[in-house]
């Protein structure tokens, strides 16, 4: 299991209107194995990279009555004490959607909305094996991204105060840019887990939100495979510095980002 620093992403999941369909889709698309926890835990299904010791990647569960399915994957961050984190988040202007509540002896969690109304979660790991079993490898989550119609540093100030992140302007940014990119890492961890960018194009019509990116070998080939499996392409592949990125949607409509190394020609 990778060591997950306090403040860093610890888990991602989504609510689905079609558990069987989305399970088959993810297994076929990313080569994941799945394990259904059964009715006691609401048929929560955990996906893993298969192997002698499967490594958890993300989870899905059927959408409870009265709730809407997830349009994107939820993202949760590790905290030392869930209840204290929720109290602090409230004091910083967040709203609480669910919890805090415990899941057996594994974890205690809450789902919140930041001051810009973007959803996120906090997780206190009661069991040391709780959370991602892999990060950054092919067919696992490799990046978390937030878009905001304004200065990214302003949007990230809430998370810096709540989760003690290091939020910095990367050296490649144009000094003349009034809304420069903000790179994110857990305090004391030199490895970035994500970033925040100023909304552009169609994003300006969308509310601020977190998204996750799965690393794949070939984003274009994966988009074609998603369509073959009954899904769709939510965002056509495009080049960004160093990467080829795209968005795919499951048959039930949940969208996730993917990226692969950019093919230089």
C-alpha positions in Angstrom: 0.0 0.0 0.0 1.3 3.5 -0.8 1.9 5.9 2.1 -0.9 8.5 1.8 0.2 11.8 3.5 -2.3 13.8 5.5 -4.1 16.2 3.2 -3.5 14.2 0.1 -6.2 12.4 -1.9 -7.1 9.1 -0.2 -10.1 7.8 -2.2 -12.4 8.4 -5.2 -15.9 7.0 -5.8 -19.2 7.7 -7.5 -22.9 6.9 -7.3 -24.3 5.0 -10.2 -27.8 4.4 -11.6 -26.6 1.2 -13.2 -24.2 -0.8 -10.9 -24.0 -3.9 -13.1 -23.5 -1.9 -16.3 -20.9 0.5 -15.0 -19.0 -2.4 -13.2 -18.7 -4.3 -16.5 -17.7 -1.1 -18.3 -14.9 -0.2 -15.9 -13.6 -3.8 -15.9 -13.6 -3.9 -19.7 -12.1 -0.4 -20.1 -9.3 -0.4 -17.5 -8.9 -4.2 -16.9 -9.9 -3.8 -13.2 -11.2 -6.5 -10.9 -14.1 -5.7 -8.7 -15.4 -6.8 -5.3 -19.0 -6.2 -4.1 -19.3 -5.7 -0.4 -22.9 -7.0 -0.3 -26.2 -5.5 0.9 -24.8 -4.8 4.4 -22.7 -2.0 2.9 -25.1 -1.0 0.2 -23.5 -3.1 -2.5 -20.5 -0.8 -2.5 -18.1 -2.1 -5.2 -14.4 -1.6 -5.0 -12.2 -1.8 -8.2 -8.6 -2.8 -8.1 -5.6 -3.4 -10.3 -5.6 -7.2 -10.4 -2.7 -9.3 -9.1 -1.6 -11.6 -6.4 -2.6 -8.7 -4.0 -5.2 -6.6 -5.8 -4.5 -2.8 -5.3 -7.7 -0.7 -4.8 -8.3 2.1 -7.3 -11.8 3.5 -6.8 -15.3 2.5 -5.9 -19.0 2.8 -6.9 -22.3 2.2 -5.3 -25.9 2.2 -6.4 -27.5 5.7 -6.0 -29.7 5.8 -2.9 -33.4 6.8 -3.3 -33.8 10.5 -3.5 -30.2 11.2 -4.6 -28.9 11.9 -8.1 -26.1 9.7 -9.7 -22.7 11.2 -9.8 -21.8 13.2 -12.9 -18.1 12.9 -12.0 -16.1 10.8 -9.5 -16.1 12.2 -6.0 -12.7 13.0 -4.4 -11.8 12.6 -0.8 -8.8 13.8 1.2 -7.1 12.2 4.2 -7.4 13.9 7.6 -6.2 13.0 11.1 -9.6 13.5 12.7 -12.8 13.7 10.6 -14.9 15.5 13.1 -12.3 18.1 13.8 -11.9 18.6 10.0 -15.6 19.1 9.5 -15.8 21.7 12.3 -12.9 23.5 10.8 -14.3 23.3 7.3 -17.6 24.9 8.6 -15.7 27.7 10.2 -14.0 28.4 6.8 -17.3 28.6 5.0 -18.0 25.0 3.9 -21.3 23.2 4.0 -21.8 19.6 5.1 -23.7 17.3 2.8 -23.2 14.0 4.7 -21.6 12.7 7.9 -19.4 12.5 9.7 -20.1 8.8 9.9 -18.1 5.6 10.3 -17.9 2.7 7.9 -17.3 -0.3 10.2 -13.7 -0.2 11.5 -12.3 1.0 8.2 -12.9 4.8 8.1 -14.8 7.8 9.2 -15.9 10.2 6.5 -17.9 13.3 5.6 -18.9 14.9 2.3 -18.8 18.7 2.1 -19.1 21.6 -0.3 -16.4 24.2 -0.3 -17.1 28.0 -0.3 -17.4 27.8 -4.1 -20.0 25.0 -3.8 -17.6 22.3 -5.2 -18.1 18.9 -3.6 -15.3 17.0 -1.8 -14.8 14.6 1.1 -12.6 14.1 4.1 -11.6 10.6 5.3 -10.1 9.6 8.6 -8.4 6.2 8.0 -9.2 3.9 11.0 -7.6 1.0 9.2 -4.1 1.6 7.8 -5.1 -0.2 4.6 -7.9 2.3 3.9 -7.5 4.3 0.6 -5.7 4.0 -2.7 -3.6 0.9 -3.1 -2.0 2.5 -6.2 -1.6 6.0 -7.5 0.0 7.2 -10.7 0.4 3.9 -12.6 -1.3 3.0 -15.8 -5.0 2.4 -15.2 -5.0 4.1 -11.8 -5.8 7.7 -10.8 -2.8 9.9 -11.3 -4.0 13.5 -10.9 -6.7 15.6 -9.3 -7.7 18.9 -11.0 -10.0 21.8 -10.0 -11.3 24.5 -12.3 -12.3 27.9 -11.1 -13.5 31.0 -13.0 -11.0 33.4 -11.4 -7.6 33.2 -9.8 -6.8 29.6 -8.8 -4.8 30.7 -5.7 -8.0 32.3 -4.4 -10.0 29.1 -4.8 -7.3 27.0 -3.1 -6.9 29.2 -0.1 -9.7 27.3 1.6 -8.0 24.0 1.2 -4.6 25.4 2.2 -6.2 26.5 5.5 -8.2 23.3 6.0 -5.7 20.6 4.8 -2.3 22.5 5.1 -1.5 22.1 1.4 1.5 23.6 -0.3 0.0 25.6 -3.2 2.5 27.2 -5.5 2.8 28.8 -8.9 4.9 26.5 -11.1 8.0 28.0 -12.7 6.7 27.4 -16.2 3.9 29.9 -15.7 4.0 33.3 -17.6 4.7 36.0 -15.0 2.3 38.2 -16.8 -0.7 35.8 -16.4 -3.1 37.3 -13.8 -4.6 33.9 -13.0 -1.7 31.5 -13.0 -2.0 27.8 -12.5 -1.6 26.6 -8.9 0.2 23.3 -8.3 -0.9 21.3 -5.2 0.9 19.0 -2.8 0.5 17.7 0.7 2.5 19.7 3.3 6.1 18.3 3.3 5.5 16.1 0.3 7.6 17.1 -2.7 5.3 15.2 -5.2 2.3 17.1 -6.6 -1.0 15.3 -6.6 -2.9 17.9 -8.6 -3.6 21.5 -9.5 -6.1 24.2 -10.1 -6.5 26.1 -13.3 -8.5 29.1 -14.4 -11.7 28.0 -16.2 -11.6 28.5 -19.9 -14.0 27.9 -22.8 -17.0 25.7 -21.8 -15.7 25.5 -18.3 -16.8 29.1 -17.7 -20.4 27.9 -17.9 -19.8 25.2 -15.3 -19.5 25.5 -11.5 -16.1 25.0 -9.9 -15.5 21.3 -9.3 -12.9 18.6 -8.7 -12.2 16.0 -11.4 -9.8 13.1 -11.4 -7.6 11.8 -14.2 -6.7 8.1 -14.8 -3.4 7.4 -16.4 -3.6 5.3 -19.6 -1.2 4.2 -22.3 -3.1 5.8 -25.2 -6.0 8.3 -24.6 -7.2 8.0 -28.2 -7.3 4.2 -28.2 -9.1 4.3 -24.8 -11.8 6.6 -26.1 -12.4 4.3 -29.0 -12.6 1.3 -26.6 -15.0 3.2 -24.4 -17.5 3.6 -27.3 -17.1 -0.1 -28.2 -18.1 -0.9 -24.6 -21.2 1.2 -24.7 -19.8 4.4 -23.2 -19.1 7.7 -25.0 -16.5 10.3 -25.4 -17.4 13.3 -23.2 -14.3 15.4 -24.3 -12.4 14.6 -27.4 -8.6 13.9 -27.0 -6.5 17.0 -27.0 -2.9 17.9 -26.3 -1.8 19.9 -23.3 1.8 20.4 -22.3 3.3 17.0 -22.0 0.0 15.1 -22.1 -2.8 13.9 -24.2 -6.1 14.3 -22.3 -9.7 13.2 -22.9 -13.0 12.6 -21.0 -15.0 9.4 -21.2 -18.5 8.7 -19.9 -19.9 5.4 -18.7 -23.1 4.0 -20.1 -25.0 5.6 -17.2 -23.3 9.0 -17.8 -20.6 9.4 -15.2 -17.6 11.2 -16.6 -13.9 10.6 -15.8 -10.8 12.2 -17.3 -7.9 10.1 -18.8 -4.5 11.1 -19.8 -1.5 9.5 -21.6 1.9 10.7 -22.6 1.8 13.1 -25.5 3.2 11.7 -28.7 5.6 14.2 -30.1 6.0 14.3 -33.8 
